[in-house]
Amino acid sequence: MTDNQIIKLWEGSFPFAMEEEGEVIPSFTTYVIHSTQPTPAVIVCPGGGYTHRAEHEGEPVAQWLNTIGISAFVLNYRVHPYKHPAPLMDLQRAIRYVRRHAKEWNINGEKIGILGFSAGGHLAATAGTYFDEGNIKAADSIEKESSRPDAIALCYPVISFKEHRHQGSMEHLLGDDKDKELQHSLSLETQVSEKTPPTFIWHTADDEAVPVENSLLFASALSKMNVPFECHTFESGRHGLGLVANDSDVSIWTELCENWFKKHFFN
């Protein structure tokens, strides 16, 4: 059993607010398990090309995580017309927020992961390569917390803004900015370090929207840095499958991911 609340990531003003009618308020919806023992937690980042957040990659995924003993939070991060770094700041804030309130929600603050789909996978991978240990001098107690996730799961992720890029995601995140340096810095295969968290990845080989090379590039970068990772490539399947309960070939990803989470969160 879980409690579902919508929680604003900031009270009052927040970074890069547009201060217009219809302003998007960064928030997340809680799916916190009632447990006698502290549970791991995962923040879910639905995909949508940085134009929207796909519903089938949000609540159903959180409910699945609950069934395997993980509390979940579905992130309502900002998308177009907001641009980088607004979505990243939303996810970093969510990680800090969950970590700060871990005791209140009976969550293990050292086992907080992120799971992203497609462009949400790009966002998750960005948070997994751009993070800090918090600002101990911050007046806001949440900002004192680390933004580093303890584990990352990436589902058919957008990774690169180079040869194998998803043009729409790049344009919606960066706008008309043709800054090659920014494109490079947000091509996340170039940003992996030995401090990048353990990562689970899956993709389909014939994905026509986001080429499988995105996942392979990230896996290769993880390997070079000796970061623990697991990468699964399925022969066939359209982009945006989500939980794919009706696809017997690809739906096994949830079982594989469950085993991987258990290895990193329950042992």
Secondary structure as a PSIPRED ss2 file (coil, helix, strand):
# PSIPRED VFORMAT (PSIPRED V4.0)

   1 M C   1.000  0.000  0.000
   2 T E   0.000  0.000  1.000
   3 D E   0.000  0.000  1.000
   4 N C   1.000  0.000  0.000
   5 Q C   1.000  0.000  0.000
   6 I E   0.000  0.000  1.000
   7 I E   0.000  0.000  1.000
   8 K E   0.000  0.000  1.000
   9 L C   1.000  0.000  0.000
  10 W C   1.000  0.000  0.000
  11 E C   1.000  0.000  0.000
  12 G C   1.000  0.000  0.000
  13 S C   1.000  0.000  0.000
  14 F C   1.000  0.000  0.000
  15 P C   1.000  0.000  0.000
  16 F C   1.000  0.000  0.000
  17 A C   1.000  0.000  0.000
  18 M C   1.000  0.000  0.000
  19 E C   1.000  0.000  0.000
  20 E C   1.000  0.000  0.000
  21 E C   1.000  0.000  0.000
  22 G C   1.000  0.000  0.000
  23 E C   1.000  0.000  0.000
  24 V C   1.000  0.000  0.000
  25 I C   1.000  0.000  0.000
  26 P C   1.000  0.000  0.000
  27 S E   0.000  0.000  1.000
  28 F E   0.000  0.000  1.000
  29 T E   0.000  0.000  1.000
  30 T E   0.000  0.000  1.000
  31 Y E   0.000  0.000  1.000
  32 V E   0.000  0.000  1.000
  33 I E   0.000  0.000  1.000
  34 H C   1.000  0.000  0.000
  35 S C   1.000  0.000  0.000
  36 T C   1.000  0.000  0.000
  37 Q C   1.000  0.000  0.000
  38 P C   1.000  0.000  0.000
  39 T E   0.000  0.000  1.000
  40 P E   0.000  0.000  1.000
  41 A E   0.000  0.000  1.000
  42 V E   0.000  0.000  1.000
  43 I E   0.000  0.000  1.000
  44 V E   0.000  0.000  1.000
  45 C E   0.000  0.000  1.000
  46 P C   1.000  0.000  0.000
  47 G C   1.000  0.000  0.000
  48 G C   1.000  0.000  0.000
  49 G C   1.000  0.000  0.000
  50 Y C   1.000  0.000  0.000
  51 T C   1.000  0.000  0.000
  52 H C   1.000  0.000  0.000
  53 R C   1.000  0.000  0.000
  54 A C   1.000  0.000  0.000
  55 E H   0.000  1.000  0.000
  56 H H   0.000  1.000  0.000
  57 E H   0.000  1.000  0.000
  58 G C   1.000  0.000  0.000
  59 E H   0.000  1.000  0.000
  60 P H   0.000  1.000  0.000
  61 V H   0.000  1.000  0.000
  62 A H   0.000  1.000  0.000
  63 Q H   0.000  1.000  0.000
  64 W H   0.000  1.000  0.000
  65 L H   0.000  1.000  0.000
  66 N H   0.000  1.000  0.000
  67 T H   0.000  1.000  0.000
  68 I C   1.000  0.000  0.000
  69 G C   1.000  0.000  0.000
  70 I C   1.000  0.000  0.000
  71 S E   0.000  0.000  1.000
  72 A E   0.000  0.000  1.000
  73 F E   0.000  0.000  1.000
  74 V E   0.000  0.000  1.000
  75 L E   0.000  0.000  1.000
  76 N E   0.000  0.000  1.000
  77 Y C   1.000  0.000  0.000
  78 R C   1.000  0.000  0.000
  79 V C   1.000  0.000  0.000
  80 H C   1.000  0.000  0.000
  81 P C   1.000  0.000  0.000
  82 Y C   1.000  0.000  0.000
  83 K C   1.000  0.000  0.000
  84 H C   1.000  0.000  0.000
  85 P C   1.000  0.000  0.000
  86 A H   0.000  1.000  0.000
  87 P H   0.000  1.000  0.000
  88 L H   0.000  1.000  0.000
  89 M H   0.000  1.000  0.000
  90 D H   0.000  1.000  0.000
  91 L H   0.000  1.000  0.000
  92 Q H   0.000  1.000  0.000
  93 R H   0.000  1.000  0.000
  94 A H   0.000  1.000  0.000
  95 I H   0.000  1.000  0.000
  96 R H   0.000  1.000  0.000
  97 Y H   0.000  1.000  0.000
  98 V H   0.000  1.000  0.000
  99 R H   0.000  1.000  0.000
 100 R H   0.000  1.000  0.000
 101 H C   1.000  0.000  0.000
 102 A C   1.000  0.000  0.000
 103 K C   1.000  0.000  0.000
 104 E C   1.000  0.000  0.000
 105 W C   1.000  0.000  0.000
 106 N C   1.000  0.000  0.000
 107 I E   0.000  0.000  1.000
 108 N E   0.000  0.000  1.000
 109 G E   0.000  0.000  1.000
 110 E E   0.000  0.000  1.000
 111 K E   0.000  0.000  1.000
 112 I E   0.000  0.000  1.000
 113 G E   0.000  0.000  1.000
 114 I E   0.000  0.000  1.000
 115 L E   0.000  0.000  1.000
 116 G E   0.000  0.000  1.000
 117 F E   0.000  0.000  1.000
 118 S C   1.000  0.000  0.000
 119 A H   0.000  1.000  0.000
 120 G H   0.000  1.000  0.000
 121 G H   0.000  1.000  0.000
 122 H H   0.000  1.000  0.000
 123 L H   0.000  1.000  0.000
 124 A H   0.000  1.000  0.000
 125 A H   0.000  1.000  0.000
 126 T H   0.000  1.000  0.000
 127 A H   0.000  1.000  0.000
 128 G H   0.000  1.000  0.000
 129 T H   0.000  1.000  0.000
 130 Y C   1.000  0.000  0.000
 131 F C   1.000  0.000  0.000
 132 D C   1.000  0.000  0.000
 133 E C   1.000  0.000  0.000
 134 G C   1.000  0.000  0.000
 135 N C   1.000  0.000  0.000
 136 I C   1.000  0.000  0.000
 137 K C   1.000  0.000  0.000
 138 A C   1.000  0.000  0.000
 139 A C   1.000  0.000  0.000
 140 D C   1.000  0.000  0.000
 141 S H   0.000  1.000  0.000
 142 I H   0.000  1.000  0.000
 143 E H   0.000  1.000  0.000
 144 K H   0.000  1.000  0.000
 145 E C   1.000  0.000  0.000
 146 S C   1.000  0.000  0.000
 147 S C   1.000  0.000  0.000
 148 R C   1.000  0.000  0.000
 149 P C   1.000  0.000  0.000
 150 D C   1.000  0.000  0.000
 151 A E   0.000  0.000  1.000
 152 I E   0.000  0.000  1.000
 153 A E   0.000  0.000  1.000
 154 L E   0.000  0.000  1.000
 155 C E   0.000  0.000  1.000
 156 Y C   1.000  0.000  0.000
 157 P C   1.000  0.000  0.000
 158 V C   1.000  0.000  0.000
 159 I C   1.000  0.000  0.000
 160 S C   1.000  0.000  0.000
 161 F C   1.000  0.000  0.000
 162 K C   1.000  0.000  0.000
 163 E C   1.000  0.000  0.000
 164 H C   1.000  0.000  0.000
 165 R C   1.000  0.000  0.000
 166 H C   1.000  0.000  0.000
 167 Q H   0.000  1.000  0.000
 168 G H   0.000  1.000  0.000
 169 S H   0.000  1.000  0.000
 170 M H   0.000  1.000  0.000
 171 E H   0.000  1.000  0.000
 172 H H   0.000  1.000  0.000
 173 L H   0.000  1.000  0.000
 174 L H   0.000  1.000  0.000
 175 G C   1.000  0.000  0.000
 176 D C   1.000  0.000  0.000
 177 D C   1.000  0.000  0.000
 178 K C   1.000  0.000  0.000
 179 D C   1.000  0.000  0.000
 180 K H   0.000  1.000  0.000
 181 E H   0.000  1.000  0.000
 182 L H   0.000  1.000  0.000
 183 Q H   0.000  1.000  0.000
 184 H H   0.000  1.000  0.000
 185 S H   0.000  1.000  0.000
 186 L C   1.000  0.000  0.000
 187 S C   1.000  0.000  0.000
 188 L H   0.000  1.000  0.000
 189 E H   0.000  1.000  0.000
 190 T H   0.000  1.000  0.000
 191 Q C   1.000  0.000  0.000
 192 V C   1.000  0.000  0.000
 193 S C   1.000  0.000  0.000
 194 E C   1.000  0.000  0.000
 195 K C   1.000  0.000  0.000
 196 T C   1.000  0.000  0.000
 197 P C   1.000  0.000  0.000
 198 P C   1.000  0.000  0.000
 199 T E   0.000  0.000  1.000
 200 F E   0.000  0.000  1.000
 201 I E   0.000  0.000  1.000
 202 W E   0.000  0.000  1.000
 203 H E   0.000  0.000  1.000
 204 T E   0.000  0.000  1.000
 205 A C   1.000  0.000  0.000
 206 D C   1.000  0.000  0.000
 207 D C   1.000  0.000  0.000
 208 E C   1.000  0.000  0.000
 209 A C   1.000  0.000  0.000
 210 V C   1.000  0.000  0.000
 211 P C   1.000  0.000  0.000
 212 V C   1.000  0.000  0.000
 213 E H   0.000  1.000  0.000
 214 N H   0.000  1.000  0.000
 215 S H   0.000  1.000  0.000
 216 L H   0.000  1.000  0.000
 217 L H   0.000  1.000  0.000
 218 F H   0.000  1.000  0.000
 219 A H   0.000  1.000  0.000
 220 S H   0.000  1.000  0.000
 221 A H   0.000  1.000  0.000
 222 L H   0.000  1.000  0.000
 223 S H   0.000  1.000  0.000
 224 K H   0.000  1.000  0.000
 225 M C   1.000  0.000  0.000
 226 N C   1.000  0.000  0.000
 227 V C   1.000  0.000  0.000
 228 P C   1.000  0.000  0.000
 229 F E   0.000  0.000  1.000
 230 E E   0.000  0.000  1.000
 231 C E   0.000  0.000  1.000
 232 H E   0.000  0.000  1.000
 233 T E   0.000  0.000  1.000
 234 F E   0.000  0.000  1.000
 235 E C   1.000  0.000  0.000
 236 S C   1.000  0.000  0.000
 237 G C   1.000  0.000  0.000
 238 R C   1.000  0.000  0.000
 239 H C   1.000  0.000  0.000
 240 G C   1.000  0.000  0.000
 241 L C   1.000  0.000  0.000
 242 G C   1.000  0.000  0.000
 243 L C   1.000  0.000  0.000
 244 V C   1.000  0.000  0.000
 245 A C   1.000  0.000  0.000
 246 N C   1.000  0.000  0.000
 247 D C   1.000  0.000  0.000
 248 S C   1.000  0.000  0.000
 249 D C   1.000  0.000  0.000
 250 V C   1.000  0.000  0.000
 251 S C   1.000  0.000  0.000
 252 I C   1.000  0.000  0.000
 253 W H   0.000  1.000  0.000
 254 T H   0.000  1.000  0.000
 255 E H   0.000  1.000  0.000
 256 L H   0.000  1.000  0.000
 257 C H   0.000  1.000  0.000
 258 E H   0.000  1.000  0.000
 259 N H   0.000  1.000  0.000
 260 W H   0.000  1.000  0.000
 261 F H   0.000  1.000  0.000
 262 K H   0.000  1.000  0.000
 263 K H   0.000  1.000  0.000
 264 H H   0.000  1.000  0.000
 265 F H   0.000  1.000  0.000
 266 F C   1.000  0.000  0.000
 267 N C   1.000  0.000  0.000
